[in-house]
Amino acid sequence: MLLQVILEGFGLGALLLIVCAVGICKGAVGMVHLYSPAVQQRCVKLGLTTHEKIKRNSLLFKAVCVPGYISYVLVCVYGINGARSFAAGFWQLLVILSVMNFIDRFLIDGYWVGHTNAWTIPGTEDLKPYITAQNKQKKWLFGTVGMAVIAMVLAAMMTIFTH
């Protein structure tokens, strides 16, 4: 079961990679809502985008990804794996979300954004690194504590709704 749950985490990580690839397919400015305010402001100043487009893309990203990711983990844990208790749901949700977090931190942030030019926005190179050490600390904190809280809340909700 553990191997299956880890593989489901890789599936969620793959979904995240696909979302990012689609988001930057016409240039990294398409995902500038994930960058710091300084980079966003520079992109607006350079005429690459507008504050309205950044806000719209951010809302669209959240409206599609958050429900999509939640649906994915709930289908995996409760639909496919058949979890029926809080404990069974919690550990599976936590593993899936943690695997996705590792993929996000190491593969996307660490390698793709940090060591390739795929996420470079022309005219903002002087603002690199796009993900600062302070940002990495916050992402790791949310990725560990935050994923545990999300897993706990989802498992509690599913326990209440299924019993």
N, C-alpha and C positions, 0 to 999 in steps of 0.2 A: 504494500500500500504506500509506503514512504516513497519508493521509486516513482510510482504513478503520480503522486502529489508533486514531487520535484519536477517531473516532466510537464505537468500542468502549469507549474510556475514558469518553465521555459516557454510554454505556449503563450502565457500572458506577456512574458518579455518579448516574444516575437511580435505580438500585437503592438506593443509599444514601439518597437523598431520600425514596424510598418507605418504607424502613425507619424513618426518622425521623418521617415523617408518621403512619405507623401507630402508632409509639411514643408520640406526643404527642396522638393523636386524642381521648383522654378526659382530656386535661390533661397539662401538661409533667411532672408528677410521675411519669408513666409512664416517663420516661427519666432520672430523677434519678440513676441510677447513673453517668451521664456527667458529672455536676456535681461540684463540689468537696466534700470531706468536710464542710465547714461548712454547705453548703446541704443536704446529705443529713441531717445531724444536726438542722437546723432543721425539716425536713419530718417527721422522726420525732417531734420535740418537739411539733409542731403537730398530730400525729395524722393526718397525710396519708398516711403509709406506715409500714412497719416496717423494721428492719434486715434481717429475713429476706426481705421482698419485694424490697428493693434488691439483695440478694445473688442472689436467684433471677432477677430481671430481668437482672442483669449476666451471669450464667452463660448464660441463654437467648440473650441478645444475641450473646455470643461463640460459642455452640454453633451458632447459625443463620447468623450473618453471616460469620464467618471461613471456614468451609467453603464457604458459598455464593459468596463473593467469589473464593476460590481456584478453585472449579469454573468460575465464569464466565470468568476470565482464561485458564485452561488450555484450555477449550473454544474460546475465541476464537483464541488464539495457535496451538494445535497442531491443533485439530479443523477450524476454519474457515479459518484463514490458512495452515495446512500447514507451520509452522516445523519444521525438522528438525535444525538445529544449535544449539549453545549461543548463538552470537552472535545468530542470528535470533530465538530465543526470548527472550533477555535484553532486546534493545532493544524488542521489542513489549510484553513484560510491563512494562518500565519506563515506556513511554509510557502504556499503559492505566492503570497505578497512579498515575502522576504527574498525569494528567488528573483522575482521581477525587480525588486529594489537593488539587488546585487548587479543585475544586468544593466540597470539604469546608471548606477554609480560607476561601475568599472568599464563596461563596454560603450555606453553612450556618452556619459560625461567624461570619464577618464580617457578613453581612446578616441572615439569619434569626434567629440567636440574639442578635446584637449590636444590631439596629435594629428589631426587631418585638417585639410582646408575646406571640407564639406560645409562646415558651419560658419566659415569666415564671411563676413559681410564687408564688401569693398568700402573703404573709407572709415572703417572702425578698427582696423588692425592695431592701432595704438591703444585701444581699450582692452586688449587681451592681457591676461587670460580672461575669457568670458565668464568662466566659473572660478571665482577667487577661492582662496583657502577658507575664508569665512563662510562663503556660500556652500562649500563642500561640507563644512562642519554642520551647518544647518540642515543640509540634505541628509546627511548621515543620521542626525538626531531624529528628524522626522521619519526617515526611512526605517529606523529601528523602533523607536517608541510609537511613532504614528501608525505604523503598520500593525503593531500589537493592539493598539486602541481600536483601529478599524476592524481588525479580526474579531476582537471582543464584542464590539457593538453589533457587527453582522451576525455573529454566532448567537448572541443574546436575542436579537430580533427573530432569527430563524427558529430558535428554541421556543419562543413565545408563540409565534405564528403556526408552528407545526404541532404543538401540544395542546 
